[in-house]
Amino acid sequence: MRDLMMITVLVVIGLMSSGCAGKFRGGDMSSHMFNKYEQTEEGLVTETSYTEVAVSRFERLDSDDDDNVTRAESTESRFAQFMPGIMEHWFEKNDINSDDVVEKPEMSTTTAKEFIAMDTNKDDLLSKEEMKSYRKGELFDAMDSDGDGVLTRAEFQSSKSPFETR
């Protein structure tokens, strides 16, 4: 049964990355997400563009404009209503000092480290493929609520996927 669950998760992640599932307003989810970033003529994302999008997301979460995102602000966000597991993963990843508040400098530190981790060819630019590869692992981590590297049926069923109907 565990093998079946793991195969199901891998198929879901594979479908998301290939664009066969997760259709989003006429395109696949990964293309939609990648197109949020300003790109070079070669279709690559700079660290500046990546950071600008992260700051914009942070500011949307910061409902009281105090340059901090509290756990309450994150769980009450529109995104958390759609994908609570991924929002929780974002919060835990960015709350570096574990004080239940993500401060803008914490988010900036995490964003810089994330860019470096995604830039596998170390050219200081992100391709769509580099970003997709990193995000697939991040999706799995967000669904794996106990962090043991295995998705149980309960973890899989409690995580809402981006192509799940409401």
N, C-alpha and C positions, 0 to 999 in steps of 0.2 A: 504494500500500500504506500509506503514511504517513497519507493521508486516511482510509482505512478504520479504521486504528488510532485516530485521533483521534475519529472518529464513534463507535466502540465505547466509548471512554472517556466521551464526553459522554452517551451513552445510559445507561451504567452509573451515572454520577453523577446523571443525571436520574431514573432509576428509584429510586435511594436516597432522593432528596429527595422524591419523590412518594409513597413508601410502597408502590409496586408491587413492589419487591424489597426484600430485606433485612428480611423479616418477623422479628420478634423477640418471642417469647412473646405472640402475639396482637395485636401492634401494629407500626407501622413503627419502624425503628431511630431515626429522628430524634425521634419522640415519646418513645420509651423514654429516650433521652439527655436530652431537655429536662425530662422528669418527675423526673430526679434532683435538680433544683434546687427549693428552696422558692420558691413563687410568691406574688405579691400576689393580691388578690381578682380582679384583672383578668387574671390568668394571665401576668404578666410576672415576670422574674427581676431581682432587685436585685444590685448589685455585691457586697454582703455575702454573699448566697447563692452567687453565682458563685465568690467567693473561698473560701468554706467547702468547696465541693466540690473545688476545685483543691488545697487543703491536705490534704483527706482522701485524695485520690489520691496526692499526694506522700508522705504518711505510709505508705500501703500499699506504695509502691515502696521506701521507706527501711527495708530489712529489718533493719538493725542499730541503728536508732533514734538515729542521730547527727546528725540534721537535715541530712544530705547524701545525695544519690542518686548513686552512682558509675555509670560506664558498665556495670560488671559487674552491679550491682543492677538496672539497667534492662533489660539483655539477658536476664537470668535471670527476669524477672517473668512472671507468668501472661499479662499482656497482650501482652508481646513474643512469647510462644509463638504467640499467635493472629494478631497483626498486627505483625510485626517492623519493617516499613517505617515505620509510623506511630509506633511507639515510638522508633525512631531519630530521626524528625523531631521528636518531643517533646523528646528529649534535646538535640539540636543547637539547637533554638529556645530552650531554657531555660538552656543552659550559656553564659551571656553572656560570661564571661571565658575561654572555651575551654580550661579546665584539666582536662577530663574528669570533672568533678564538678559536679552541680547542687546548689547550696546553697539553702536555703530562701529567703533574700532574693532570689536570682536568680529563682526561680520566682515569688515575689510580684511582682517588677517585671514579668516577662513577663505574668503574669495580669492585672495592672492595665492594661497596654498593650493586651492582647487584648480586654478588656472595652470599652475606649474605641473600638477599631477595629470591633468588632461593633455598637456602639450607633450605627447610622447616622443615626437621627433625633435623637440627642443629648438624649434625655429621661432619661438615667441609669437606664434600664431596658432589659432585653433581651426582645424578642418571640421567639417560636419561629421566625418567618420571618428575623429578623436573624441568629439563631444558625445556622440552616440554610444561609443564603447564605454566611456566613463559612466554615463547616465544609466546604462543597463545594470551595472554593478551597484549603483546607488539605489535603484529601484528595488533590487533584491534585498539590500541592507535595510531599506525602509520597511519592507514586508516582514523581514526576519526580526520580530519584536524582541525575542530573547537573546539575539546575537550569537546563536550557536552554529550558524552556517547552514542550517537546515530549515526548510519551511514546513511546518506542520499544517494539517488540514485547517485547524483553527486560525493560524496566522494568515493562511492564504484567504480564507473566507472572510476574515475581519478586515482585510485590506481592500479598499475600493480601487479598482483599476481605472485608468483614464478612458477606457472604452466601454465601461459598464453603463448600462442604461439606468436611468432614474425611475 
